[in-house]
Amino acid sequence: MARYQLRITTRSEVHIGDGQALRREFEFTVHEGRFYRLSVPHLLARYEEEEIPDDLLDRLTDVPPARWLDPEDFRRADRFPYILPGDPQVGEVRSFVKDPLFRPYLPGSSLKGALRTVILWEIWRERGERLTLSQLDRRREWAGQPIERAWLGRDPNHDLLRALRPGDSQPVPASTSLVIARAVVQVGPRQAAPISVEALRPGITLTATLSIDERLLEIGERKLGWEGKGKFLRSLAAVARNFALDRIRKEQAWAQAHQLGALQSFYADLRARLDRMRAEKRPAFLLRVGWGGGWESKTLGKEPFDEAAFEELLRRYIRPKGDRRPGDPFPRSRRVVVDGQGRPLRPFGWVEVEMEPA
């Protein structure tokens, strides 16, 4: 078993949702420009058991928790699971995944999902073949499954990524790691669909573990149909760098075409980091995880298909909105982080991963 310690540093805001929308006055409130996460157990902690008012439980169903608070409460950090700077200026905020102590972490499943796309893309690049729609499932949610089964294994028991086991990261304190990020859909110079999310801020470092089961790889190469594929896991950092370089080039070109200077600068920095990794031959790579990465970061992209097949793919599975015509660029929009004036700052989801033998 090859074991690694991962050092994961966020290079832009990262949002991995827990499926919950935090509602103003119920799950959060804002006081003097700060975001206060609400928790009924934390608010009840002010009472001794014998002091809890008899009618409190009845009032809980009628009065939002934020209305129980008085100015003195906001001076007591222990009244709240965590406090963040900023006012989301919206009624709902998408919540980041956390442990039972309200500490955010990166799930191993998110890392593995991103790496699965990386490995599939590298297999396609090596094969160098055009894909056809006949290789896809007719159901939108399972469209890529036939290709995954053909390239990685016919069922979960034969799947190559059984040998790749990333763990959840260690949790980090919410108050020092999370921010309220404002997100919009950037369509060229126009913006739409503003929302707010909890996100890990840039520059946060988390640690996790990753193991590659060498014995299973050896068995799989003999008996499970993995012949010649173990190299994609054994050279994981290099494979991930190849995918990152392809995506960075495309995103930088998109930002340049729409004269989005901050995004161009961000991707120029990522490219410089990637070049240093290659030059130094470090076991490190860039990866895009979580929400907001868009279609390009979670699929093989457009290149595996000829023009006619790609247009049919869009018609069948994506059904782009608006006035798009055949041959127009796709995707034409990106989800980006904006500042208080709505100026684009960064894309979502980029992390730098360093692998150290454990």
Secondary structure as the mmCIF struct_conf table of DSSP 4:
data_model
#
loop_
_struct_conf.conf_type_id
_struct_conf.id
_struct_conf.beg_label_comp_id
_struct_conf.beg_label_asym_id
_struct_conf.beg_label_seq_id
_struct_conf.end_label_comp_id
_struct_conf.end_label_asym_id
_struct_conf.end_label_seq_id
STRN STRN1 ALA A 2 THR A 10
BEND BEND1 ARG A 11 SER A 12
STRN STRN2 VAL A 14 VAL A 14
STRN STRN3 GLY A 17 ARG A 23
STRN STRN4 ARG A 24 ARG A 24
TURN_TY1_P TURN_TY1_P1 GLU A 25 GLU A 27
STRN STRN5 PHE A 28 HIS A 31
TURN_TY1_P TURN_TY1_P2 GLU A 32 GLY A 33
STRN STRN6 ARG A 34 ARG A 37
HELX_RH_AL_P HELX_RH_AL_P1 VAL A 40 LEU A 44
TURN_TY1_P TURN_TY1_P3 ALA A 45 ARG A 46
BEND BEND2 TYR A 47 TYR A 47
HELX_RH_3T_P HELX_RH_3T_P1 GLU A 49 GLU A 51
BEND BEND3 ILE A 52 ILE A 52
TURN_TY1_P TURN_TY1_P4 ASP A 54 ASP A 55
HELX_RH_AL_P HELX_RH_AL_P2 LEU A 56 LEU A 60
TURN_TY1_P TURN_TY1_P5 THR A 61 ASP A 62
BEND BEND4 VAL A 63 VAL A 63
HELX_RH_3T_P HELX_RH_3T_P2 PRO A 65 TRP A 68
TURN_TY1_P TURN_TY1_P6 PRO A 71 GLU A 72
HELX_RH_3T_P HELX_RH_3T_P3 ASP A 73 ARG A 75
HELX_RH_3T_P HELX_RH_3T_P4 ALA A 77 ARG A 79
BEND BEND5 PHE A 80 PRO A 81
STRN STRN7 ILE A 83 PRO A 85
BEND BEND6 GLY A 86 GLY A 86
BEND BEND7 VAL A 90 GLY A 91
STRN STRN8 GLU A 92 PHE A 96
HELX_LH_PP_P HELX_LH_PP_P1 VAL A 97 VAL A 97
STRN STRN9 LYS A 98 LYS A 98
TURN_TY1_P TURN_TY1_P7 PRO A 100 LEU A 101
BEND BEND8 PHE A 102 PHE A 102
STRN STRN10 PRO A 104 PRO A 104
HELX_RH_AL_P HELX_RH_AL_P3 GLY A 108 ARG A 127
TURN_TY1_P TURN_TY1_P8 GLY A 128 GLY A 128
HELX_RH_3T_P HELX_RH_3T_P5 LEU A 133 GLN A 135
BEND BEND9 LEU A 136 LEU A 136
BEND BEND10 ARG A 138 ARG A 139
HELX_RH_3T_P HELX_RH_3T_P6 ARG A 140 TRP A 142
TURN_TY1_P TURN_TY1_P9 ALA A 143 GLY A 144
HELX_RH_AL_P HELX_RH_AL_P4 GLN A 145 LEU A 152
BEND BEND11 ARG A 154 ASP A 155
HELX_RH_3T_P HELX_RH_3T_P7 PRO A 156 HIS A 158
HELX_RH_3T_P HELX_RH_3T_P8 LEU A 160 ALA A 163
STRN STRN11 LEU A 164 PRO A 166
HELX_LH_PP_P HELX_LH_PP_P2 GLY A 167 PRO A 171
HELX_RH_AL_P HELX_RH_AL_P5 ALA A 174 SER A 177
STRN STRN12 LEU A 178 VAL A 187
TURN_TY1_P TURN_TY1_P10 GLY A 188 PRO A 189
STRN STRN13 ARG A 190 LEU A 200
HELX_LH_PP_P HELX_LH_PP_P3 ARG A 201 ARG A 201
TURN_TY1_P TURN_TY1_P11 PRO A 202 GLY A 203
STRN STRN14 THR A 205 ILE A 212
HELX_RH_AL_P HELX_RH_AL_P6 GLU A 214 LYS A 223
BEND BEND12 LEU A 224 GLY A 225
TURN_TY1_P TURN_TY1_P12 GLU A 227 LYS A 229
HELX_RH_AL_P HELX_RH_AL_P7 GLY A 230 ARG A 234
TURN_TY1_P TURN_TY1_P13 SER A 235 SER A 235
HELX_RH_AL_P HELX_RH_AL_P8 LEU A 236 ALA A 257
TURN_TY1_P TURN_TY1_P14 HIS A 258 GLN A 259
HELX_RH_AL_P HELX_RH_AL_P9 GLY A 261 GLU A 280
TURN_TY1_P TURN_TY1_P15 LYS A 281 LYS A 281
BEND BEND13 PRO A 283 PRO A 283
STRN STRN15 ALA A 284 ARG A 288
BEND BEND14 GLY A 290 GLY A 290
TURN_TY1_P TURN_TY1_P16 TRP A 291 GLY A 292
HELX_RH_AL_P HELX_RH_AL_P10 TRP A 295 LYS A 298
BEND BEND15 THR A 299 THR A 299
BEND BEND16 LYS A 302 LYS A 302
TURN_TY1_P TURN_TY1_P17 GLU A 303 PRO A 304
BEND BEND17 PHE A 305 PHE A 305
HELX_RH_AL_P HELX_RH_AL_P11 GLU A 307 LEU A 313
HELX_RH_PI_P HELX_RH_PI_P1 LEU A 314 ILE A 318
BEND BEND18 GLY A 322 ASP A 323
TURN_TY1_P TURN_TY1_P18 PRO A 326 GLY A 327
BEND BEND19 ASP A 328 ASP A 328
BEND BEND20 PHE A 330 PRO A 331
STRN STRN16 SER A 333 VAL A 338
TURN_TY1_P TURN_TY1_P19 GLY A 340 GLN A 341
STRN STRN17 PRO A 344 PRO A 347
BEND BEND21 PHE A 348 PHE A 348
STRN STRN18 TRP A 350 PRO A 357
#
